[in-house]
Amino acid sequence: MARGSSKGSARSAISGRYVTKVAAARHPRTTVVNSGSNKGSGTAYRSAISGKFVTKGTAQRHPNTTVTENG
């Protein structure tokens, strides 16, 4: 895949580091693929499993499958 050929980036919910699209495909339950930038303010929490935004309490209970996004 050519670099920058598709929009978005993949991030590991466990380490918080950016990972390749191949790694994200290999581990879909623990990675979140972002499309675009976070233009909001504040902190948001997203489930790596469902892709939905979750509460802070849910993020604290499930740290390995939740990504924290700072605005």
mmCIF file of the C-alpha atoms, coordinates in Angstrom:
data_MODEL
# 
_entry.id   MODEL 
# 
loop_
_atom_site.group_PDB 
_atom_site.id 
_atom_site.type_symbol 
_atom_site.label_atom_id 
_atom_site.label_alt_id 
_atom_site.label_comp_id 
_atom_site.label_asym_id 
_atom_site.label_entity_id 
_atom_site.label_seq_id 
_atom_site.pdbx_PDB_ins_code 
_atom_site.Cartn_x 
_atom_site.Cartn_y 
_atom_site.Cartn_z 
_atom_site.occupancy 
_atom_site.B_iso_or_equiv 
_atom_site.pdbx_formal_charge 
_atom_site.auth_seq_id 
_atom_site.auth_comp_id 
_atom_site.auth_asym_id 
_atom_site.auth_atom_id 
_atom_site.pdbx_PDB_model_num 
ATOM 1  C CA . MET A 1 1  ? 0.000   0.000  0.000  1.00 0.00 ? 1  MET A CA 1 
ATOM 2  C CA . ALA A 1 2  ? 1.377   3.397  -0.901 1.00 0.00 ? 2  ALA A CA 1 
ATOM 3  C CA . ARG A 1 3  ? 1.995   5.718  1.988  1.00 0.00 ? 3  ARG A CA 1 
ATOM 4  C CA . GLY A 1 4  ? -0.872  8.145  2.480  1.00 0.00 ? 4  GLY A CA 1 
ATOM 5  C CA . SER A 1 5  ? -3.074  6.374  -0.056 1.00 0.00 ? 5  SER A CA 1 
ATOM 6  C CA . SER A 1 6  ? -6.026  6.198  2.309  1.00 0.00 ? 6  SER A CA 1 
ATOM 7  C CA . LYS A 1 7  ? -7.298  8.685  4.857  1.00 0.00 ? 7  LYS A CA 1 
ATOM 8  C CA . GLY A 1 8  ? -7.182  8.054  8.564  1.00 0.00 ? 8  GLY A CA 1 
ATOM 9  C CA . SER A 1 9  ? -4.792  6.484  10.979 1.00 0.00 ? 9  SER A CA 1 
ATOM 10 C CA . ALA A 1 10 ? -4.919  3.429  13.189 1.00 0.00 ? 10 ALA A CA 1 
ATOM 11 C CA . ARG A 1 11 ? -4.089  3.548  16.893 1.00 0.00 ? 11 ARG A CA 1 
ATOM 12 C CA . SER A 1 12 ? -3.638  0.690  19.361 1.00 0.00 ? 12 SER A CA 1 
ATOM 13 C CA . ALA A 1 13 ? -5.988  0.848  22.342 1.00 0.00 ? 13 ALA A CA 1 
ATOM 14 C CA . ILE A 1 14 ? -3.410  -0.983 24.470 1.00 0.00 ? 14 ILE A CA 1 
ATOM 15 C CA . SER A 1 15 ? -0.245  1.021  23.800 1.00 0.00 ? 15 SER A CA 1 
ATOM 16 C CA . GLY A 1 16 ? -1.763  4.228  22.408 1.00 0.00 ? 16 GLY A CA 1 
ATOM 17 C CA . ARG A 1 17 ? 0.751   4.163  19.563 1.00 0.00 ? 17 ARG A CA 1 
ATOM 18 C CA . TYR A 1 18 ? -0.048  4.523  15.908 1.00 0.00 ? 18 TYR A CA 1 
ATOM 19 C CA . VAL A 1 19 ? 0.011   1.210  14.050 1.00 0.00 ? 19 VAL A CA 1 
ATOM 20 C CA . THR A 1 20 ? -0.102  0.215  10.397 1.00 0.00 ? 20 THR A CA 1 
ATOM 21 C CA . LYS A 1 21 ? -3.338  -0.642 8.606  1.00 0.00 ? 21 LYS A CA 1 
ATOM 22 C CA . VAL A 1 22 ? -2.114  -4.263 8.421  1.00 0.00 ? 22 VAL A CA 1 
ATOM 23 C CA . ALA A 1 23 ? -1.659  -4.406 12.203 1.00 0.00 ? 23 ALA A CA 1 
ATOM 24 C CA . ALA A 1 24 ? -5.105  -2.848 12.680 1.00 0.00 ? 24 ALA A CA 1 
ATOM 25 C CA . ALA A 1 25 ? -6.654  -5.483 10.427 1.00 0.00 ? 25 ALA A CA 1 
ATOM 26 C CA . ARG A 1 26 ? -4.878  -8.221 12.390 1.00 0.00 ? 26 ARG A CA 1 
ATOM 27 C CA . HIS A 1 27 ? -6.121  -6.899 15.758 1.00 0.00 ? 27 HIS A CA 1 
ATOM 28 C CA . PRO A 1 28 ? -9.541  -5.316 15.139 1.00 0.00 ? 28 PRO A CA 1 
ATOM 29 C CA . ARG A 1 29 ? -10.738 -5.556 18.778 1.00 0.00 ? 29 ARG A CA 1 
ATOM 30 C CA . THR A 1 30 ? -7.840  -3.518 20.139 1.00 0.00 ? 30 THR A CA 1 
ATOM 31 C CA . THR A 1 31 ? -7.351  -0.876 17.436 1.00 0.00 ? 31 THR A CA 1 
ATOM 32 C CA . VAL A 1 32 ? -9.311  2.186  16.397 1.00 0.00 ? 32 VAL A CA 1 
ATOM 33 C CA . VAL A 1 33 ? -9.100  3.667  12.907 1.00 0.00 ? 33 VAL A CA 1 
ATOM 34 C CA . ASN A 1 34 ? -9.598  7.434  12.903 1.00 0.00 ? 34 ASN A CA 1 
ATOM 35 C CA . SER A 1 35 ? -10.748 9.286  9.831  1.00 0.00 ? 35 SER A CA 1 
ATOM 36 C CA . GLY A 1 36 ? -9.744  12.902 10.030 1.00 0.00 ? 36 GLY A CA 1 
ATOM 37 C CA . SER A 1 37 ? -8.740  14.995 13.001 1.00 0.00 ? 37 SER A CA 1 
ATOM 38 C CA . ASN A 1 38 ? -10.370 15.588 16.340 1.00 0.00 ? 38 ASN A CA 1 
ATOM 39 C CA . LYS A 1 39 ? -11.494 19.209 16.125 1.00 0.00 ? 39 LYS A CA 1 
ATOM 40 C CA . GLY A 1 40 ? -13.485 19.246 19.342 1.00 0.00 ? 40 GLY A CA 1 
ATOM 41 C CA . SER A 1 41 ? -12.330 20.368 22.738 1.00 0.00 ? 41 SER A CA 1 
ATOM 42 C CA . GLY A 1 42 ? -12.042 18.298 25.879 1.00 0.00 ? 42 GLY A CA 1 
ATOM 43 C CA . THR A 1 43 ? -11.430 14.592 26.231 1.00 0.00 ? 43 THR A CA 1 
ATOM 44 C CA . ALA A 1 44 ? -13.413 11.820 24.590 1.00 0.00 ? 44 ALA A CA 1 
ATOM 45 C CA . TYR A 1 45 ? -13.226 8.065  25.094 1.00 0.00 ? 45 TYR A CA 1 
ATOM 46 C CA . ARG A 1 46 ? -13.916 5.564  22.330 1.00 0.00 ? 46 ARG A CA 1 
ATOM 47 C CA . SER A 1 47 ? -14.333 1.793  22.456 1.00 0.00 ? 47 SER A CA 1 
ATOM 48 C CA . ALA A 1 48 ? -11.951 -0.075 20.153 1.00 0.00 ? 48 ALA A CA 1 
ATOM 49 C CA . ILE A 1 49 ? -14.486 -2.897 19.882 1.00 0.00 ? 49 ILE A CA 1 
ATOM 50 C CA . SER A 1 50 ? -17.607 -0.979 18.889 1.00 0.00 ? 50 SER A CA 1 
ATOM 51 C CA . GLY A 1 51 ? -16.089 2.313  17.740 1.00 0.00 ? 51 GLY A CA 1 
ATOM 52 C CA . LYS A 1 52 ? -18.671 4.177  19.797 1.00 0.00 ? 52 LYS A CA 1 
ATOM 53 C CA . PHE A 1 53 ? -17.921 6.908  22.296 1.00 0.00 ? 53 PHE A CA 1 
ATOM 54 C CA . VAL A 1 54 ? -18.105 5.736  25.920 1.00 0.00 ? 54 VAL A CA 1 
ATOM 55 C CA . THR A 1 55 ? -18.109 7.376  29.344 1.00 0.00 ? 55 THR A CA 1 
ATOM 56 C CA . LYS A 1 56 ? -15.010 7.987  31.439 1.00 0.00 ? 56 LYS A CA 1 
ATOM 57 C CA . GLY A 1 57 ? -16.098 5.245  33.871 1.00 0.00 ? 57 GLY A CA 1 
ATOM 58 C CA . THR A 1 58 ? -16.346 2.709  31.053 1.00 0.00 ? 58 THR A CA 1 
ATOM 59 C CA . ALA A 1 59 ? -12.921 3.740  29.781 1.00 0.00 ? 59 ALA A CA 1 
ATOM 60 C CA . GLN A 1 60 ? -11.422 3.233  33.238 1.00 0.00 ? 60 GLN A CA 1 
ATOM 61 C CA . ARG A 1 61 ? -12.989 -0.235 33.570 1.00 0.00 ? 61 ARG A CA 1 
ATOM 62 C CA . HIS A 1 62 ? -11.749 -1.332 30.124 1.00 0.00 ? 62 HIS A CA 1 
ATOM 63 C CA . PRO A 1 63 ? -8.349  0.343  29.580 1.00 0.00 ? 63 PRO A CA 1 
ATOM 64 C CA . ASN A 1 64 ? -7.089  -2.218 27.032 1.00 0.00 ? 64 ASN A CA 1 
ATOM 65 C CA . THR A 1 65 ? -9.997  -1.715 24.670 1.00 0.00 ? 65 THR A CA 1 
ATOM 66 C CA . THR A 1 66 ? -10.591 2.031  25.017 1.00 0.00 ? 66 THR A CA 1 
ATOM 67 C CA . VAL A 1 67 ? -8.811  4.925  23.311 1.00 0.00 ? 67 VAL A CA 1 
ATOM 68 C CA . THR A 1 68 ? -8.596  8.362  24.926 1.00 0.00 ? 68 THR A CA 1 
ATOM 69 C CA . GLU A 1 69 ? -8.847  11.228 22.438 1.00 0.00 ? 69 GLU A CA 1 
ATOM 70 C CA . ASN A 1 70 ? -7.781  14.712 23.539 1.00 0.00 ? 70 ASN A CA 1 
ATOM 71 C CA . GLY A 1 71 ? -9.266  17.663 21.728 1.00 0.00 ? 71 GLY A CA 1 
# 
